């Protein structure tokens, strides 16, 4: 395997231009303020990208989601869980049943399909669940089944 040569004279100005164009720096998250900014921008990207994995900004959304997940898991040290398992856990913690989430997720049959792993959680649903449970939408989105639960509330 050949290691590509990086033309830093071309690459560095492009990177700086990208960083200036974005409302938040794309870098590892080191504090709560940067985390909050990244989550805010990630939510805005979710509004644009939605469930379209072919969208031109889908990779940026994935990257930001990974940075948020890395920060959250380093701060909260929680086990890996698939999005539907996270939802099960949160429902148990809040003493909710499928009917309680039917309006937010699109019906009781949709909730059932998600909980059984037959259906993925889309962008709109991830935002609604994140708001309801006080967690990052990153725990509910992505093509991988490896997400981490954490509670972003201060309680």
SULHUGI-V916813 format. One record per pair of residues at least 6 apart in sequence whose ideal C-beta (glycine too) atoms are under 7 Angstrom apart, sorted by the first residue. I is the first residue (numbers start at 1). J is the second residue. If there is no record, write none. Layout:
# SULHUGI-V916813
i: <I I>
j: <J J>
This chain:
# SULHUGI-V916813
i: <19 19 23 24 24 24 26 28 28 29 29 29 29 29 35 35 38 38 38 39 39 41 42 42 42 42 42 42 43 43 45 45 45 45 46 46 46 46 48 49 49 49 49 49 50 51 51 52 53 62 65 65 65 68 68 69 69 69 72 72 72 73 76 78 78 78 80 80 81 81 81 81 82 82 83 83 83 83 84 84 84 86 86 86 86 87 87 87 88 89 90 98 98 98 98 99 101 102 102 104 104 105 105 105 110 113 114 121 121 121 123 126 126 126 127 129 130 130 130 134 134 134 135 135 135 136 138 139 139 139>
j: <25 26 41 37 38 41 63 67 70 35 38 67 68 71 68 71 64 67 68 68 136 64 61 64 65 68 137 138 127 137 57 60 61 64 61 123 127 137 57 55 57 58 61 123 123 122 123 58 143 142 138 141 142 136 138 138 147 148 136 148 150 148 150 148 149 150 146 148 89 147 148 149 145 147 121 139 140 147 114 115 117 139 140 147 149 114 115 129 115 149 133 108 111 112 115 108 111 108 111 128 132 111 114 125 119 119 121 129 140 141 141 137 140 141 137 140 136 137 140 151 152 153 150 151 152 152 147 147 148 149>
